[in-house]
Amino acid sequence: MIEHAEATPTHHAPQVRVVTASTCTAAVPTQPAAARAAATAGEPGSRRGWASVGAVALGAFVIVMTETLPVGLLPQIADGLHVSLGLAGLMVLVPGVSAAVSAPLFFLGSGRFNRRSVIVVLGLTVLVSNAVVAVAPNFVLVLIARMLFGATLGAFWTVVSPVGPKLVGPAGGTRAITIIAAGISGGTVVGLPAGQFLGNLVGWRLTFAIAAAATLLVVVVQRVVLPGIPPDGRTHLRDLVEVVTRRAARLGMAAGAVVFIGQFAAWTYVTPFLMDHTHLSSDVISLLYVIYGCGGIVGSLVAGSLFKRGVIGSFAGSATVVAALLVGLASAGTLPWVAGLLLVLWGLFWGIVNPGTLVWILDAAPEIPEAASAVNVTNLQIALAAGSGLGAILVSSTTLQTVFLTAGFIVLASAVLAAVATRFVTLVRRE
């Protein structure tokens, strides 16, 4: 049985451009909504319009940096707050749960709010979260702060997607999206090594304090530069329901959830793995994180061409490679040069898998991309939390090597699921 993703042929689907990074993805409608709002948001092509795009990119940079910062600091945080490494991993799990809840709620409830105000308020909540972590006397308060950040994370990816083209007009929309993508990718590249480097230099508390100060600067810039950005209008629950009732979307959600569980079971504990299992120094690990992030950027750029040939097939092939790399790390990760090579390749192929999860769902519901994006955020954040939780259980009861081996086979299961999906659904080929 073949199910075409474009289930409503009489409905013209809005054109969508996908913004990706190694840990996150956003869908941005390039028209007609952007065209309707451009004149109100700012003068198309004006200097202020482009400055505003830069301010949004800075916001993306800060929020992704904050998301990845704890991964490089988990051993220090665990020691500083006298908790186990597995319990410290909840700093990654808890934001995922919060983001999963907040994404659909913001999709349903933010239709009337000016996007400038929303972006500024979300920046302030990131600031508060980082500041609280920096001074928290116990781990419970740290988790509450990370829960606040997670709610902000889900809201951010839901509401910020259409902003770029609104600020400079549809003619400059593609360039605007590219600049925002640079902010997302920059946050991914900087977050982990910055956490590792600053943590060794000034400690994990001052690292979060520095992140809070950086967030404050970004919020000030956004408050000064951003013009009023009117919303597109109200959104509806029926749009979310329509996404999940389509077979192509359900299969995409299942494959995406499984691959994220495997990915983040391993990724949450990559720092202790490289330190304890591979015996790499902190400086070398920081360098590898930078190269990993750059590999993710390259993978995301390559993904656009691969998806033209077939989204599900590209997802399945790349997930198979990621699975092999994780098993390889578990098997040969004691050799530093092998571990470094495998980590770089992991970043490259994850840069293809990650956007594939969103493009699959977007192509399954092309006429309601924002609803599809909100569903995807919730689905993947739940999976991220589940993966981090699984990693915490495994690292507390077995070994780091077992964590990576298990993660590899989970990712392989997602590749098999995607391969099976090709027998039941056919997505519209992307141009």
Rosetta blueprint (number, residue, H / E / L):
1 M L
2 I L
3 E E
4 H E
5 A L
6 E L
7 A L
8 T L
9 P L
10 T L
11 H L
12 H L
13 A L
14 P L
15 Q E
16 V E
17 R E
18 V E
19 V E
20 T E
21 A L
22 S L
23 T L
24 C L
25 T E
26 A E
27 A E
28 V E
29 P E
30 T E
31 Q E
32 P L
33 A H
34 A H
35 A H
36 R H
37 A H
38 A H
39 A H
40 T H
41 A H
42 G L
43 E L
44 P L
45 G L
46 S L
47 R H
48 R H
49 G H
50 W H
51 A H
52 S H
53 V H
54 G H
55 A H
56 V H
57 A H
58 L H
59 G H
60 A H
61 F H
62 V H
63 I H
64 V H
65 M H
66 T H
67 E H
68 T H
69 L H
70 P H
71 V H
72 G H
73 L L
74 L H
75 P H
76 Q H
77 I H
78 A H
79 D H
80 G H
81 L L
82 H L
83 V L
84 S L
85 L H
86 G H
87 L H
88 A H
89 G L
90 L H
91 M H
92 V H
93 L H
94 V H
95 P H
96 G H
97 V H
98 S H
99 A H
100 A H
101 V H
102 S H
103 A H
104 P H
105 L H
106 F H
107 F H
108 L H
109 G H
110 S L
111 G L
112 R L
113 F L
114 N L
115 R H
116 R H
117 S H
118 V H
119 I H
120 V H
121 V H
122 L H
123 G H
124 L H
125 T H
126 V H
127 L H
128 V H
129 S H
130 N H
131 A H
132 V H
133 V H
134 A H
135 V H
136 A L
137 P L
138 N L
139 F H
140 V H
141 L H
142 V H
143 L H
144 I H
145 A H
146 R H
147 M H
148 L H
149 F H
150 G H
151 A H
152 T H
153 L H
154 G H
155 A H
156 F H
157 W H
158 T H
159 V H
160 V L
161 S L
162 P L
163 V H
164 G H
165 P H
166 K H
167 L H
168 V H
169 G L
170 P H
171 A H
172 G H
173 G H
174 T H
175 R H
176 A H
177 I H
178 T H
179 I H
180 I H
181 A H
182 A H
183 G H
184 I H
185 S H
186 G H
187 G H
188 T H
189 V H
190 V H
191 G H
192 L H
193 P H
194 A H
195 G H
196 Q H
197 F H
198 L H
199 G H
200 N H
201 L H
202 V H
203 G L
204 W H
205 R H
206 L H
207 T H
208 F H
209 A H
210 I H
211 A H
212 A H
213 A H
214 A H
215 T H
216 L H
217 L H
218 V H
219 V H
220 V H
221 V H
222 Q H
223 R H
224 V H
225 V H
226 L L
227 P L
228 G L
229 I L
230 P L
231 P L
232 D L
233 G L
234 R L
235 T L
236 H L
237 L H
238 R H
239 D H
240 L H
241 V H
242 E H
243 V H
244 V H
245 T L
246 R L
247 R H
248 A H
249 A H
250 R H
251 L H
252 G H
253 M H
254 A H
255 A H
256 G H
257 A H
258 V H
259 V H
260 F H
261 I H
262 G H
263 Q H
264 F H
265 A H
266 A H
267 W H
268 T L
269 Y L
270 V H
271 T H
272 P H
273 F H
274 L H
275 M H
276 D H
277 H H
278 T L
279 H L
280 L L
281 S L
282 S H
283 D H
284 V H
285 I H
286 S H
287 L H
288 L H
289 Y H
290 V H
291 I H
292 Y H
293 G H
294 C H
295 G H
296 G H
297 I H
298 V H
299 G H
300 S H
301 L H
302 V H
303 A H
304 G H
305 S H
306 L H
307 F H
308 K H
309 R H
310 G L
311 V H
312 I H
313 G H
314 S H
315 F H
316 A H
317 G H
318 S H
319 A H
320 T H
321 V H
322 V H
323 A H
324 A H
325 L H
326 L H
327 V H
328 G H
329 L H
330 A H
331 S H
332 A H
333 G L
334 T L
335 L L
336 P H
337 W H
338 V H
339 A H
340 G H
341 L H
342 L H
343 L H
344 V H
345 L H
346 W H
347 G H
348 L H
349 F H
350 W H
351 G H
352 I H
353 V H
354 N H
355 P H
356 G H
357 T H
358 L H
359 V H
360 W H
361 I H
362 L H
363 D H
364 A H
365 A L
366 P L
367 E L
368 I L
369 P H
370 E H
371 A H
372 A H
373 S H
374 A H
375 V H
376 N H
377 V H
378 T H
379 N H
380 L H
381 Q H
382 I H
383 A H
384 L H
385 A H
386 A H
387 G H
388 S H
389 G H
390 L H
391 G H
392 A H
393 I H
394 L H
395 V H
396 S H
397 S H
398 T L
399 T L
400 L H
401 Q H
402 T H
403 V H
404 F H
405 L H
406 T H
407 A H
408 G H
409 F H
410 I H
411 V H
412 L H
413 A H
414 S H
415 A H
416 V H
417 L H
418 A H
419 A H
420 V H
421 A H
422 T L
423 R L
424 F L
425 V E
426 T E
427 L L
428 V L
429 R L
430 R L
431 E L
